[in-house]
Amino acid sequence: MQPRTTSRRPRLTEDIIPFSEYRNNLAACFAHVNETHRPLIVTRKGRADAVLVSAVDFEPLMDVFLLADTVRKSRKEIADGNGVNHETAMQQFRERHGI
């Protein structure tokens, strides 16, 4: 198993590429994101349109997105009055796991 790497911030002077250049140099673009672990910003008509990220860097990003979504849903449940206090949650956990 490969160690996870931390995706780095894009360098605005190196990591922005027009779509036509991206299309004509796909292999080099893939190598760039895999070697630098920085996303590549692809532009069309002078505006950012897409981002290329290596597969190894994408997986941990998805973990962060899913965690953020879980927190958002939990906050909504609490705001809607569907939360439980810590003691109740721990009691339910112990009962579920026979502790």
Backbone as XML, in Angstrom:
<?xml version="1.0"?>
<chain id="A" units="angstrom">
  <residue number="1" name="MET">
    <atom name="N" x="0.840" y="-1.189" z="0.000"/>
    <atom name="CA" x="0.000" y="0.000" z="0.000"/>
    <atom name="C" x="0.879" y="1.243" z="0.000"/>
  </residue>
  <residue number="2" name="GLN">
    <atom name="N" x="0.547" y="2.187" z="-0.860"/>
    <atom name="CA" x="1.321" y="3.416" z="-0.943"/>
    <atom name="C" x="0.959" y="4.344" z="0.206"/>
  </residue>
  <residue number="3" name="PRO">
    <atom name="N" x="1.943" y="5.043" z="0.758"/>
    <atom name="CA" x="1.609" y="6.025" z="1.795"/>
    <atom name="C" x="0.815" y="7.170" z="1.194"/>
  </residue>
  <residue number="4" name="ARG">
    <atom name="N" x="-0.110" y="7.672" z="1.955"/>
    <atom name="CA" x="-0.891" y="8.822" z="1.492"/>
    <atom name="C" x="-0.040" y="10.071" z="1.551"/>
  </residue>
  <residue number="5" name="THR">
    <atom name="N" x="-0.217" y="10.879" z="0.549"/>
    <atom name="CA" x="0.492" y="12.151" z="0.531"/>
    <atom name="C" x="-0.524" y="13.256" z="0.759"/>
  </residue>
  <residue number="6" name="THR">
    <atom name="N" x="-0.037" y="14.372" z="1.170"/>
    <atom name="CA" x="-0.908" y="15.507" z="1.378"/>
    <atom name="C" x="-0.874" y="16.379" z="0.143"/>
  </residue>
  <residue number="7" name="SER">
    <atom name="N" x="-2.036" y="16.621" z="-0.406"/>
    <atom name="CA" x="-2.116" y="17.486" z="-1.575"/>
    <atom name="C" x="-1.654" y="18.884" z="-1.175"/>
  </residue>
  <residue number="8" name="ARG">
    <atom name="N" x="-0.893" y="19.471" z="-2.042"/>
    <atom name="CA" x="-0.365" y="20.804" z="-1.770"/>
    <atom name="C" x="-1.181" y="21.850" z="-2.501"/>
  </residue>
  <residue number="9" name="ARG">
    <atom name="N" x="-1.080" y="23.079" z="-2.034"/>
    <atom name="CA" x="-1.758" y="24.193" z="-2.696"/>
    <atom name="C" x="-1.194" y="24.388" z="-4.091"/>
  </residue>
  <residue number="10" name="PRO">
    <atom name="N" x="-2.045" y="24.762" z="-5.042"/>
    <atom name="CA" x="-1.525" y="25.030" z="-6.380"/>
    <atom name="C" x="-0.656" y="26.280" z="-6.376"/>
  </residue>
  <residue number="11" name="ARG">
    <atom name="N" x="0.337" y="26.275" z="-7.232"/>
    <atom name="CA" x="1.164" y="27.463" z="-7.452"/>
    <atom name="C" x="0.591" y="28.165" z="-8.670"/>
  </residue>
  <residue number="12" name="LEU">
    <atom name="N" x="0.125" y="29.358" z="-8.471"/>
    <atom name="CA" x="-0.583" y="30.064" z="-9.534"/>
    <atom name="C" x="0.293" y="30.329" z="-10.752"/>
  </residue>
  <residue number="13" name="THR">
    <atom name="N" x="1.602" y="30.341" z="-10.578"/>
    <atom name="CA" x="2.493" y="30.562" z="-11.718"/>
    <atom name="C" x="2.833" y="29.274" z="-12.466"/>
  </residue>
  <residue number="14" name="GLU">
    <atom name="N" x="2.501" y="28.120" z="-11.874"/>
    <atom name="CA" x="2.886" y="26.845" z="-12.482"/>
    <atom name="C" x="1.722" y="25.886" z="-12.711"/>
  </residue>
  <residue number="15" name="ASP">
    <atom name="N" x="0.638" y="26.040" z="-12.021"/>
    <atom name="CA" x="-0.403" y="25.021" z="-11.990"/>
    <atom name="C" x="-1.717" y="25.445" z="-12.638"/>
  </residue>
  <residue number="16" name="ILE">
    <atom name="N" x="-1.650" y="26.398" z="-13.538"/>
    <atom name="CA" x="-2.832" y="26.817" z="-14.296"/>
    <atom name="C" x="-2.510" y="26.608" z="-15.766"/>
  </residue>
  <residue number="17" name="ILE">
    <atom name="N" x="-3.446" y="25.969" z="-16.474"/>
    <atom name="CA" x="-3.179" y="25.630" z="-17.866"/>
    <atom name="C" x="-4.447" y="25.817" z="-18.699"/>
  </residue>
  <residue number="18" name="PRO">
    <atom name="N" x="-4.336" y="26.405" z="-19.886"/>
    <atom name="CA" x="-5.508" y="26.534" z="-20.758"/>
    <atom name="C" x="-5.951" y="25.155" z="-21.260"/>
  </residue>
  <residue number="19" name="PHE">
    <atom name="N" x="-7.233" y="25.002" z="-21.507"/>
    <atom name="CA" x="-7.790" y="23.718" z="-21.935"/>
    <atom name="C" x="-7.085" y="23.168" z="-23.169"/>
  </residue>
  <residue number="20" name="SER">
    <atom name="N" x="-6.812" y="23.996" z="-24.152"/>
    <atom name="CA" x="-6.171" y="23.500" z="-25.377"/>
    <atom name="C" x="-4.802" y="22.894" z="-25.079"/>
  </residue>
  <residue number="21" name="GLU">
    <atom name="N" x="-4.040" y="23.517" z="-24.198"/>
    <atom name="CA" x="-2.736" y="22.973" z="-23.809"/>
    <atom name="C" x="-2.908" y="21.687" z="-23.004"/>
  </residue>
  <residue number="22" name="TYR">
    <atom name="N" x="-3.892" y="21.672" z="-22.123"/>
    <atom name="CA" x="-4.206" y="20.463" z="-21.347"/>
    <atom name="C" x="-4.549" y="19.306" z="-22.287"/>
  </residue>
  <residue number="23" name="ARG">
    <atom name="N" x="-5.445" y="19.555" z="-23.221"/>
    <atom name="CA" x="-5.892" y="18.530" z="-24.168"/>
    <atom name="C" x="-4.717" y="17.980" z="-24.975"/>
  </residue>
  <residue number="24" name="ASN">
    <atom name="N" x="-3.804" y="18.853" z="-25.374"/>
    <atom name="CA" x="-2.673" y="18.440" z="-26.200"/>
    <atom name="C" x="-1.536" y="17.802" z="-25.407"/>
  </residue>
  <residue number="25" name="ASN">
    <atom name="N" x="-1.591" y="17.887" z="-24.083"/>
    <atom name="CA" x="-0.492" y="17.384" z="-23.244"/>
    <atom name="C" x="-1.002" y="16.581" z="-22.049"/>
  </residue>
  <residue number="26" name="LEU">
    <atom name="N" x="-1.980" y="15.724" z="-22.274"/>
    <atom name="CA" x="-2.589" y="14.985" z="-21.167"/>
    <atom name="C" x="-1.567" y="14.202" z="-20.346"/>
  </residue>
  <residue number="27" name="ALA">
    <atom name="N" x="-0.696" y="13.464" z="-20.997"/>
    <atom name="CA" x="0.275" y="12.647" z="-20.261"/>
    <atom name="C" x="1.146" y="13.518" z="-19.358"/>
  </residue>
  <residue number="28" name="ALA">
    <atom name="N" x="1.583" y="14.658" z="-19.868"/>
    <atom name="CA" x="2.417" y="15.566" z="-19.067"/>
    <atom name="C" x="1.615" y="16.149" z="-17.901"/>
  </residue>
  <residue number="29" name="CYS">
    <atom name="N" x="0.340" y="16.426" z="-18.123"/>
    <atom name="CA" x="-0.510" y="16.953" z="-17.046"/>
    <atom name="C" x="-0.699" y="15.911" z="-15.946"/>
  </residue>
  <residue number="30" name="PHE">
    <atom name="N" x="-0.931" y="14.656" z="-16.349"/>
    <atom name="CA" x="-1.072" y="13.580" z="-15.367"/>
    <atom name="C" x="0.226" y="13.422" z="-14.572"/>
  </residue>
  <residue number="31" name="ALA">
    <atom name="N" x="1.352" y="13.457" z="-15.264"/>
    <atom name="CA" x="2.642" y="13.338" z="-14.583"/>
    <atom name="C" x="2.845" y="14.496" z="-13.606"/>
  </residue>
  <residue number="32" name="HIS">
    <atom name="N" x="2.447" y="15.692" z="-14.013"/>
    <atom name="CA" x="2.600" y="16.880" z="-13.162"/>
    <atom name="C" x="1.867" y="16.700" z="-11.826"/>
  </residue>
  <residue number="33" name="VAL">
    <atom name="N" x="0.593" y="16.306" z="-11.872"/>
    <atom name="CA" x="-0.167" y="16.193" z="-10.616"/>
    <atom name="C" x="0.325" y="15.021" z="-9.773"/>
  </residue>
  <residue number="34" name="ASN">
    <atom name="N" x="0.801" y="13.953" z="-10.422"/>
    <atom name="CA" x="1.309" y="12.809" z="-9.663"/>
    <atom name="C" x="2.663" y="13.085" z="-9.035"/>
  </residue>
  <residue number="35" name="GLU">
    <atom name="N" x="3.488" y="13.879" z="-9.680"/>
    <atom name="CA" x="4.821" y="14.177" z="-9.152"/>
    <atom name="C" x="4.803" y="15.302" z="-8.123"/>
  </residue>
  <residue number="36" name="THR">
    <atom name="N" x="4.008" y="16.328" z="-8.364"/>
    <atom name="CA" x="4.014" y="17.500" z="-7.476"/>
    <atom name="C" x="3.006" y="17.383" z="-6.340"/>
  </residue>
  <residue number="37" name="HIS">
    <atom name="N" x="1.998" y="16.549" z="-6.515"/>
    <atom name="CA" x="0.880" y="16.441" z="-5.571"/>
    <atom name="C" x="0.164" y="17.773" z="-5.390"/>
  </residue>
  <residue number="38" name="ARG">
    <atom name="N" x="0.196" y="18.568" z="-6.466"/>
    <atom name="CA" x="-0.555" y="19.818" z="-6.503"/>
    <atom name="C" x="-1.615" y="19.689" z="-7.586"/>
  </residue>
  <residue number="39" name="PRO">
    <atom name="N" x="-2.813" y="20.228" z="-7.350"/>
    <atom name="CA" x="-3.838" y="20.178" z="-8.391"/>
    <atom name="C" x="-3.465" y="21.068" z="-9.568"/>
  </residue>
  <residue number="40" name="LEU">
    <atom name="N" x="-3.988" y="20.719" z="-10.725"/>
    <atom name="CA" x="-3.784" y="21.498" z="-11.936"/>
    <atom name="C" x="-5.117" y="22.140" z="-12.297"/>
  </residue>
  <residue number="41" name="ILE">
    <atom name="N" x="-5.125" y="23.446" z="-12.416"/>
    <atom name="CA" x="-6.345" y="24.187" z="-12.726"/>
    <atom name="C" x="-6.414" y="24.381" z="-14.231"/>
  </residue>
  <residue number="42" name="VAL">
    <atom name="N" x="-7.485" y="23.885" z="-14.841"/>
    <atom name="CA" x="-7.664" y="23.979" z="-16.287"/>
    <atom name="C" x="-8.639" y="25.115" z="-16.564"/>
  </residue>
  <residue number="43" name="THR">
    <atom name="N" x="-8.242" y="26.014" z="-17.470"/>
    <atom name="CA" x="-9.078" y="27.174" z="-17.778"/>
    <atom name="C" x="-9.683" y="27.051" z="-19.176"/>
  </residue>
  <residue number="44" name="ARG">
    <atom name="N" x="-10.824" y="27.685" z="-19.331"/>
    <atom name="CA" x="-11.443" y="27.872" z="-20.647"/>
    <atom name="C" x="-11.930" y="29.303" z="-20.695"/>
  </residue>
  <residue number="45" name="LYS">
    <atom name="N" x="-11.628" y="29.950" z="-21.793"/>
    <atom name="CA" x="-12.002" y="31.353" z="-21.993"/>
    <atom name="C" x="-11.511" y="32.231" z="-20.844"/>
  </residue>
  <residue number="46" name="GLY">
    <atom name="N" x="-10.330" y="31.915" z="-20.342"/>
    <atom name="CA" x="-9.698" y="32.735" z="-19.317"/>
    <atom name="C" x="-10.207" y="32.545" z="-17.902"/>
  </residue>
  <residue number="47" name="ARG">
    <atom name="N" x="-11.084" y="31.572" z="-17.691"/>
    <atom name="CA" x="-11.640" y="31.347" z="-16.349"/>
    <atom name="C" x="-11.404" y="29.910" z="-15.920"/>
  </residue>
  <residue number="48" name="ALA">
    <atom name="N" x="-11.210" y="29.700" z="-14.632"/>
    <atom name="CA" x="-11.041" y="28.346" z="-14.104"/>
    <atom name="C" x="-12.291" y="27.540" z="-14.417"/>
  </residue>
  <residue number="49" name="ASP">
    <atom name="N" x="-12.097" y="26.337" z="-14.972"/>
    <atom name="CA" x="-13.228" y="25.516" z="-15.386"/>
    <atom name="C" x="-13.209" y="24.133" z="-14.753"/>
  </residue>
  <residue number="50" name="ALA">
    <atom name="N" x="-12.013" y="23.591" z="-14.496"/>
    <atom name="CA" x="-11.901" y="22.254" z="-13.925"/>
    <atom name="C" x="-10.582" y="22.144" z="-13.170"/>
  </residue>
  <residue number="51" name="VAL">
    <atom name="N" x="-10.497" y="21.109" z="-12.336"/>
    <atom name="CA" x="-9.287" y="20.865" z="-11.564"/>
    <atom name="C" x="-8.917" y="19.391" z="-11.713"/>
  </residue>
  <residue number="52" name="LEU">
    <atom name="N" x="-7.656" y="19.132" z="-12.039"/>
    <atom name="CA" x="-7.144" y="17.772" z="-12.139"/>
    <atom name="C" x="-6.344" y="17.476" z="-10.883"/>
  </residue>
  <residue number="53" name="VAL">
    <atom name="N" x="-6.694" y="16.368" z="-10.218"/>
    <atom name="CA" x="-6.026" y="15.958" z="-8.989"/>
    <atom name="C" x="-5.613" y="14.501" z="-9.150"/>
  </residue>
  <residue number="54" name="SER">
    <atom name="N" x="-4.448" y="14.134" z="-8.633"/>
    <atom name="CA" x="-4.026" y="12.740" z="-8.720"/>
    <atom name="C" x="-4.967" y="11.869" z="-7.894"/>
  </residue>
  <residue number="55" name="ALA">
    <atom name="N" x="-5.072" y="10.606" z="-8.284"/>
    <atom name="CA" x="-5.950" y="9.671" z="-7.572"/>
    <atom name="C" x="-5.517" y="9.499" z="-6.119"/>
  </residue>
  <residue number="56" name="VAL">
    <atom name="N" x="-4.212" y="9.455" z="-5.873"/>
    <atom name="CA" x="-3.714" y="9.269" z="-4.514"/>
    <atom name="C" x="-4.052" y="10.471" z="-3.627"/>
  </residue>
  <residue number="57" name="ASP">
    <atom name="N" x="-4.146" y="11.654" z="-4.212"/>
    <atom name="CA" x="-4.499" y="12.848" z="-3.444"/>
    <atom name="C" x="-6.009" y="13.039" z="-3.341"/>
  </residue>
  <residue number="58" name="PHE">
    <atom name="N" x="-6.754" y="12.448" z="-4.268"/>
    <atom name="CA" x="-8.207" y="12.616" z="-4.274"/>
    <atom name="C" x="-8.872" y="11.853" z="-3.130"/>
  </residue>
  <residue number="59" name="GLU">
    <atom name="N" x="-8.401" y="10.651" z="-2.828"/>
    <atom name="CA" x="-9.033" y="9.826" z="-1.800"/>
    <atom name="C" x="-9.112" y="10.515" z="-0.436"/>
  </residue>
  <residue number="60" name="PRO">
    <atom name="N" x="-8.000" y="11.078" z="0.082"/>
    <atom name="CA" x="-8.122" y="11.761" z="1.368"/>
    <atom name="C" x="-9.013" y="13.008" z="1.298"/>
  </residue>
  <residue number="61" name="LEU">
    <atom name="N" x="-9.066" y="13.658" z="0.129"/>
    <atom name="CA" x="-9.967" y="14.801" z="-0.019"/>
    <atom name="C" x="-11.418" y="14.354" z="0.134"/>
  </residue>
  <residue number="62" name="MET">
    <atom name="N" x="-11.746" y="13.200" z="-0.434"/>
    <atom name="CA" x="-13.105" y="12.675" z="-0.306"/>
    <atom name="C" x="-13.437" y="12.386" z="1.157"/>
  </residue>
  <residue number="63" name="ASP">
    <atom name="N" x="-12.461" y="11.873" z="1.913"/>
    <atom name="CA" x="-12.672" y="11.641" z="3.345"/>
    <atom name="C" x="-13.047" y="12.940" z="4.052"/>
  </residue>
  <residue number="64" name="VAL">
    <atom name="N" x="-12.352" y="14.014" z="3.709"/>
    <atom name="CA" x="-12.637" y="15.326" z="4.313"/>
    <atom name="C" x="-14.032" y="15.801" z="3.911"/>
  </residue>
  <residue number="65" name="PHE">
    <atom name="N" x="-14.388" y="15.663" z="2.623"/>
    <atom name="CA" x="-15.715" y="16.078" z="2.157"/>
    <atom name="C" x="-16.808" y="15.307" z="2.881"/>
  </residue>
  <residue number="66" name="LEU">
    <atom name="N" x="-16.627" y="13.985" z="3.026"/>
    <atom name="CA" x="-17.639" y="13.162" z="3.685"/>
    <atom name="C" x="-17.761" y="13.517" z="5.166"/>
  </residue>
  <residue number="67" name="LEU">
    <atom name="N" x="-16.636" y="13.774" z="5.818"/>
    <atom name="CA" x="-16.674" y="14.187" z="7.222"/>
    <atom name="C" x="-17.393" y="15.521" z="7.372"/>
  </residue>
  <residue number="68" name="ALA">
    <atom name="N" x="-17.088" y="16.470" z="6.495"/>
    <atom name="CA" x="-17.754" y="17.776" z="6.549"/>
    <atom name="C" x="-19.257" y="17.628" z="6.339"/>
  </residue>
  <residue number="69" name="ASP">
    <atom name="N" x="-19.657" y="16.737" z="5.435"/>
    <atom name="CA" x="-21.079" y="16.507" z="5.193"/>
    <atom name="C" x="-21.748" y="15.894" z="6.420"/>
  </residue>
  <residue number="70" name="THR">
    <atom name="N" x="-21.057" y="14.981" z="7.095"/>
    <atom name="CA" x="-21.591" y="14.370" z="8.316"/>
    <atom name="C" x="-21.775" y="15.428" z="9.403"/>
  </residue>
  <residue number="71" name="VAL">
    <atom name="N" x="-20.812" y="16.317" z="9.544"/>
    <atom name="CA" x="-20.911" y="17.396" z="10.539"/>
    <atom name="C" x="-22.086" y="18.306" z="10.199"/>
  </residue>
  <residue number="72" name="ARG">
    <atom name="N" x="-22.228" y="18.652" z="8.919"/>
    <atom name="CA" x="-23.342" y="19.514" z="8.491"/>
    <atom name="C" x="-24.686" y="18.866" z="8.825"/>
  </residue>
  <residue number="73" name="LYS">
    <atom name="N" x="-24.827" y="17.582" z="8.522"/>
    <atom name="CA" x="-26.078" y="16.872" z="8.811"/>
    <atom name="C" x="-26.333" y="16.797" z="10.318"/>
  </residue>
  <residue number="74" name="SER">
    <atom name="N" x="-25.282" y="16.561" z="11.087"/>
    <atom name="CA" x="-25.420" y="16.479" z="12.548"/>
    <atom name="C" x="-25.866" y="17.811" z="13.133"/>
  </residue>
  <residue number="75" name="ARG">
    <atom name="N" x="-25.287" y="18.891" z="12.641"/>
    <atom name="CA" x="-25.684" y="20.216" z="13.134"/>
    <atom name="C" x="-27.147" y="20.493" z="12.821"/>
  </residue>
  <residue number="76" name="LYS">
    <atom name="N" x="-27.606" y="20.084" z="11.649"/>
    <atom name="CA" x="-29.007" y="20.278" z="11.278"/>
    <atom name="C" x="-29.914" y="19.457" z="12.193"/>
  </residue>
  <residue number="77" name="GLU">
    <atom name="N" x="-29.528" y="18.204" z="12.466"/>
    <atom name="CA" x="-30.332" y="17.373" z="13.368"/>
    <atom name="C" x="-30.435" y="18.009" z="14.752"/>
  </residue>
  <residue number="78" name="ILE">
    <atom name="N" x="-29.327" y="18.535" z="15.249"/>
    <atom name="CA" x="-29.340" y="19.189" z="16.561"/>
    <atom name="C" x="-30.227" y="20.427" z="16.525"/>
  </residue>
  <residue number="79" name="ALA">
    <atom name="N" x="-30.082" y="21.220" z="15.467"/>
    <atom name="CA" x="-30.903" y="22.433" z="15.335"/>
    <atom name="C" x="-32.389" y="22.084" z="15.238"/>
  </residue>
  <residue number="80" name="ASP">
    <atom name="N" x="-32.694" y="20.928" z="14.653"/>
    <atom name="CA" x="-34.093" y="20.483" z="14.540"/>
    <atom name="C" x="-34.602" y="19.814" z="15.807"/>
  </residue>
  <residue number="81" name="GLY">
    <atom name="N" x="-33.756" y="19.750" z="16.846"/>
    <atom name="CA" x="-34.179" y="19.163" z="18.114"/>
    <atom name="C" x="-34.051" y="17.651" z="18.166"/>
  </residue>
  <residue number="82" name="ASN">
    <atom name="N" x="-33.271" y="17.074" z="17.287"/>
    <atom name="CA" x="-33.134" y="15.619" z="17.252"/>
    <atom name="C" x="-31.839" y="15.113" z="17.879"/>
  </residue>
  <residue number="83" name="GLY">
    <atom name="N" x="-31.151" y="15.962" z="18.613"/>
    <atom name="CA" x="-29.895" y="15.558" z="19.236"/>
    <atom name="C" x="-30.137" y="14.924" z="20.594"/>
  </residue>
  <residue number="84" name="VAL">
    <atom name="N" x="-29.103" y="14.262" z="21.110"/>
    <atom name="CA" x="-29.149" y="13.714" z="22.468"/>
    <atom name="C" x="-27.919" y="14.212" z="23.208"/>
  </residue>
  <residue number="85" name="ASN">
    <atom name="N" x="-28.023" y="14.294" z="24.527"/>
    <atom name="CA" x="-26.871" y="14.758" z="25.296"/>
    <atom name="C" x="-25.813" y="13.658" z="25.366"/>
  </residue>
  <residue number="86" name="HIS">
    <atom name="N" x="-24.647" y="14.016" z="25.866"/>
    <atom name="CA" x="-23.506" y="13.100" z="25.890"/>
    <atom name="C" x="-23.801" y="11.843" z="26.702"/>
  </residue>
  <residue number="87" name="GLU">
    <atom name="N" x="-24.401" y="12.007" z="27.871"/>
    <atom name="CA" x="-24.685" y="10.844" z="28.724"/>
    <atom name="C" x="-25.601" y="9.853" z="28.020"/>
  </residue>
  <residue number="88" name="THR">
    <atom name="N" x="-26.649" y="10.344" z="27.381"/>
    <atom name="CA" x="-27.582" y="9.474" z="26.666"/>
    <atom name="C" x="-26.876" y="8.773" z="25.511"/>
  </residue>
  <residue number="89" name="ALA">
    <atom name="N" x="-26.054" y="9.513" z="24.776"/>
    <atom name="CA" x="-25.320" y="8.922" z="23.656"/>
    <atom name="C" x="-24.386" y="7.821" z="24.142"/>
  </residue>
  <residue number="90" name="MET">
    <atom name="N" x="-23.674" y="8.048" z="25.226"/>
    <atom name="CA" x="-22.765" y="7.034" z="25.768"/>
    <atom name="C" x="-23.535" y="5.811" z="26.257"/>
  </residue>
  <residue number="91" name="GLN">
    <atom name="N" x="-24.676" y="6.029" z="26.886"/>
    <atom name="CA" x="-25.492" y="4.911" z="27.357"/>
    <atom name="C" x="-25.971" y="4.074" z="26.164"/>
  </residue>
  <residue number="92" name="GLN">
    <atom name="N" x="-26.435" y="4.725" z="25.120"/>
    <atom name="CA" x="-26.881" y="4.013" z="23.920"/>
    <atom name="C" x="-25.721" y="3.252" z="23.285"/>
  </residue>
  <residue number="93" name="PHE">
    <atom name="N" x="-24.550" y="3.840" z="23.262"/>
    <atom name="CA" x="-23.370" y="3.189" z="22.705"/>
    <atom name="C" x="-23.026" y="1.931" z="23.495"/>
  </residue>
  <residue number="94" name="ARG">
    <atom name="N" x="-23.012" y="2.044" z="24.820"/>
    <atom name="CA" x="-22.692" y="0.896" z="25.681"/>
    <atom name="C" x="-23.694" y="-0.225" z="25.487"/>
  </residue>
  <residue number="95" name="GLU">
    <atom name="N" x="-24.971" y="0.122" z="25.424"/>
    <atom name="CA" x="-26.016" y="-0.890" z="25.221"/>
    <atom name="C" x="-25.852" y="-1.592" z="23.869"/>
  </residue>
  <residue number="96" name="ARG">
    <atom name="N" x="-25.589" y="-0.812" z="22.838"/>
    <atom name="CA" x="-25.413" y="-1.385" z="21.495"/>
    <atom name="C" x="-24.221" y="-2.338" z="21.411"/>
  </residue>
  <residue number="97" name="HIS">
    <atom name="N" x="-23.169" y="-2.039" z="22.176"/>
    <atom name="CA" x="-21.929" y="-2.803" z="22.087"/>
    <atom name="C" x="-21.719" y="-3.711" z="23.283"/>
  </residue>
  <residue number="98" name="GLY">
    <atom name="N" x="-22.699" y="-3.834" z="24.159"/>
    <atom name="CA" x="-22.608" y="-4.737" z="25.305"/>
    <atom name="C" x="-21.484" y="-4.402" z="26.267"/>
  </residue>
  <residue number="99" name="ILE">
    <atom name="N" x="-21.270" y="-3.113" z="26.476"/>
    <atom name="CA" x="-20.188" y="-2.672" z="27.374"/>
    <atom name="C" x="-20.770" y="-2.341" z="28.735"/>
  </residue>
</chain>
